[in-house]
Amino acid sequence: LFDLIESELQYHQKSVQILEELHRKIGLSKSIPHASSPRLRTAIIKFDYEALDSNELSVLAKETVNIISDGDDSDWVTVEKQLSKQHGRVPRAYLQIDASLS
């Protein structure tokens, strides 16, 4: 289990590095929130949500998700399921965001 967790952490840290580099190369002006921190922000889903298009993510109430991005749109947050690694947008109103890391 330790090796799996360590491997996942390294994978995500490398992903963040690649995304930050791409972010700089294409000249986006907004900073990536918490990108340098290895600790991910999390949220608990308050209500079931059924995705309406391919950019959205279906989630179940009480599911814990990782927050990928929440700065671009005040009504939507991009999240990732912790086990399946599926990601997509979920309405902000459906999330209880963990305030301890924000």
C-alpha positions in Angstrom: 0.0 0.0 0.0 2.8 2.4 0.8 4.4 1.8 -2.6 1.1 2.5 -4.3 0.6 5.7 -2.4 4.2 6.9 -3.0 3.8 6.1 -6.7 0.6 8.0 -7.0 2.1 11.0 -5.2 5.1 11.0 -7.6 2.7 10.7 -10.6 0.6 13.7 -9.5 3.6 15.8 -8.6 5.0 15.2 -12.1 1.6 16.0 -13.6 1.5 19.3 -11.8 5.0 20.2 -13.0 4.0 19.4 -16.6 0.8 21.4 -16.3 2.6 24.4 -14.7 5.1 24.4 -17.6 2.3 24.2 -20.2 0.5 27.0 -18.3 3.5 29.2 -18.6 4.1 28.3 -22.3 0.6 29.3 -23.4 0.8 32.5 -21.4 -2.2 32.1 -19.1 -2.4 35.0 -16.7 -4.2 33.3 -13.8 -2.1 31.3 -11.4 -2.8 27.7 -10.6 -4.2 27.5 -7.1 -2.1 25.3 -4.7 -0.2 23.8 -7.6 3.1 23.7 -5.7 1.6 21.9 -2.7 1.8 18.1 -2.7 -1.4 18.0 -0.5 -4.6 18.1 -2.6 -7.6 20.0 -1.5 -10.6 17.8 -1.1 -14.4 18.1 -1.0 -17.3 15.9 0.0 -20.2 15.6 -2.4 -23.4 16.8 -0.7 -25.9 15.4 -3.3 -25.9 12.9 -6.1 -25.1 14.6 -9.4 -25.6 13.1 -12.9 -23.3 14.6 -15.6 -25.1 16.3 -18.5 -22.2 16.4 -20.9 -18.7 15.0 -21.4 -17.1 17.8 -19.4 -19.0 17.0 -16.3 -18.6 14.2 -13.8 -21.3 12.0 -12.2 -20.8 11.8 -8.5 -22.6 10.3 -5.5 -23.5 12.0 -2.2 -20.8 11.5 0.6 -18.1 10.7 -2.0 -14.8 12.4 -1.4 -13.1 14.0 -4.4 -9.9 15.9 -5.0 -10.2 19.5 -6.3 -8.3 20.0 -9.5 -9.4 23.6 -10.3 -11.9 26.0 -8.8 -10.7 29.4 -9.9 -12.0 29.8 -13.5 -15.8 29.6 -12.9 -17.6 30.5 -9.7 -20.4 28.1 -10.3 -18.3 25.0 -11.3 -15.4 23.1 -9.8 -13.2 20.6 -11.6 -12.7 17.5 -9.4 -11.2 14.1 -9.6 -12.5 10.9 -8.1 -10.0 9.5 -5.6 -10.1 5.9 -6.7 -11.0 5.8 -10.4 -9.1 9.1 -11.2 -12.0 10.2 -13.4 -12.3 13.9 -13.6 -14.8 16.5 -14.7 -16.8 19.5 -13.6 -19.4 19.5 -10.8 -21.6 22.4 -9.6 -20.0 24.2 -6.7 -23.2 24.0 -4.8 -22.9 20.2 -4.6 -19.6 20.4 -2.8 -18.6 20.8 0.8 -15.0 22.0 0.3 -12.5 21.2 3.0 -11.5 24.6 4.4 -8.4 23.3 6.2 -6.3 23.4 3.1 -7.7 26.5 1.3 
